[in-house]
Amino acid sequence: MTEAEETYYTEERWQNWLTRVEDEELDPENEDSARLLLNLQDDAAIAVAKIVSAHEEETLSEEAALEELEGVREIVLSEPTFEGDDVEEKVMLIDGVQTSLVCVFYAAEEYIVGGPAEPAPLEEYVEAAAEAETQEDLDAALGYLVQAGTRIIEGDELDMSIAEELEYGLVSEWLNGLDSLQSAMSDPEVVEEEDA
């Protein structure tokens, strides 16, 4: 199998994670539950990091890389279906993961099409995004974090302690996704489902 034919992410892989979520008694306050959700999120971010890296190494063309990203996005952002008692809560938890990953997909697309944003301290992008969120300009907030994401792909490092200063909201969710992207870019090792 050549690099170009590599499968970066599959529906089956995502479904395996969802099955684990369905089988567990999930409590976001519980460390094991939180780790399961984070691993599921990191796993998708790793797929994104591998696509971006393959494009940078010129084993994937721009068009092919964007197609691969779109494929992963369709799998990961599809509506999950669960059975059992706490379906609504599980859907809500997966929705949080999906929201976090939205910024990751946009940042990767932006990077592939337009390269990294202008160099600037990443904290400034985050502060601008938080400010835009308080003005209820969510498109601008997402735009700032997408730019920060392209800088992370380029190799800049974001000090995640800045997240502690943020009100809980979309910016903090998207930032959570960028944290997964940052980990994936520095160590794109697959999260084994058994390790989770």
N, C-alpha and C positions, 0 to 999 in steps of 0.2 A: 504494500500500500504506500503510495507516494504521499509526501507531506500535503499536497494539494487535495488529496482524497481523504485526508484525516477527518473523522467525525468529531467536531468540537463539543457537541452536546446533543443529547437525544431526548425524545419524549419519555422514553423508558427510564432514563436516569432521573429526570424530574419527578416522574410518577413514583419511583422508588422512594424518593425523599418524602413525597406526599403521603405515601403509605406508612412510612415511619411516623410522620406527624399524626396520622389518623390512629395509629396503634398506641400512641403514648398518651398518658394523662398529662396534658400540657399546662404548665403554670409559668408564665413569663418571669415570675419572681424566683423560680427555681433554677438553679445553675445548669442542671442537665437540659432542661427545656430550652433555656436561653441558648445553650451551646448548640443544640440541634438546629434551632432556627438560624443561628449564625453560620453554622457549617453549610446549611442549605444555600444561604445567601453567598457565602464565600465560594462555594462550588460553581455557582453561575458566574460569579465575577472572574474566576480562574479561566472559564471558557472564553469570556470576553478578552481577557489579557492574552490568551494564546492566539486568538484571531488577530488582535492588534500586532502582536509580535511576529506572526507569520507574514502579515502585510509588510512590516518593517524589514523583514528578511527577504522580501520579494518572492516568497513562495505563494502568496495570495495577491492577486491584483486588487485594485481598489474596488472594482465591481464585485469580485468574488468575496472579498472581506465584508463588504456591506451586506451581501446576500447571506453570508454565514451569520452575521450579527442579527439580521432580521429573523433568521430561523430560530436562533436562541431566544430572541425577544418574544416571538410568538409562543414558544413553548412555556417560557417562564411567566409571562404575563397573562396566560389564559386563566379563565375562571376555574378554581379548583373545586372538585366535588368530593365531599366527605359523607360518611354515614356514621350514625351513632348519636349520642346525646348532646355533645358539646360542639355541634357542627358550626354554629354561628361564631363561636369564639375562635375555632381553628381557622375558619375563613378569614376572620379579622386579623389573626396573627400572620397568616400567609399574605394577606393584603399589605401588611406593614413591610414584609420582606420585598414584595413586588414594588411598592412605592420607593423603597430604598434603591432598588436596582434600576429604576427609570433613569436616574441621573447617570448611572454607569453606562447604560446603552447610548444615551445621547453624547456623553463625553467621548466614547470610543468612536462613534460615527463622526463627530466633529473633528477628532484627531486624524482619522483616516482621510477625510475629505479636505480639511483645511490646515492640518498640522496643529501644533500647540499654540495656545493663546500667548499674548505678550507676557514676558517675564514680569512678575510682580509678586510681592509676598502673598502666599496663599491665604494668610489670615485676612488680608484686605478683601479678597474675593468673598470669603465667608462672611465678613462683616457687612459687605455690600449686599449680599444675599439676605442676611438677617434683616437689614434695614428695609430692603424691598418687600420682605414678607410682612413687616409691620405696616407698610403702606398698602398691603394687599395686592401688590404687583407680583403675582406668583410666577409669571412668565420671565420677568427680569430676575427674580430670585433664582429660578432654575438656570437661567442663562449664565449667571455669575458662577454657579457651582459647576456647570458644564465646562466653563473655561478653566476653573480650578482643576477639574478632572483631567483636562488635556495636559495641564502642567504636571499632574501626578504621573500620567503616562510617560511624559517626557523625562521624568526622574526626580522632579521636585518632591520634597517631603512635607506633608501637612502634619503639624502638631495637633493630634486629636484632642488634646486637653481643651482646645477652644470650644469643643462641643458642650462641655460642662457649663459654659456661660450662656448657652442658648436656651430660650424657651422651647418647650416641646412643640413641634409643629413640622410642617413639610421640610423646612430647611434642615432641621435636626435629623429627619428621616433620610433625606438625600445625602447628608453628610455621612451618615452611617454607611450608606452604599459606597461612598468614596473611600471610606476606611477599608472596606472589603477590597475595593479596586487597588488601593495602595498595597495591601498585603499580597494581593494576587500578582501585581507587577514585580514585587520584590522577591516573591517565592511562588512561582506558578505551579506548585505541586498539587496534584489532584487530591481533594479531600476524599479519602476512602469512606464509603458509607459505613463500613464496619468500625472505623475509627471514631466515628461521631459519638 
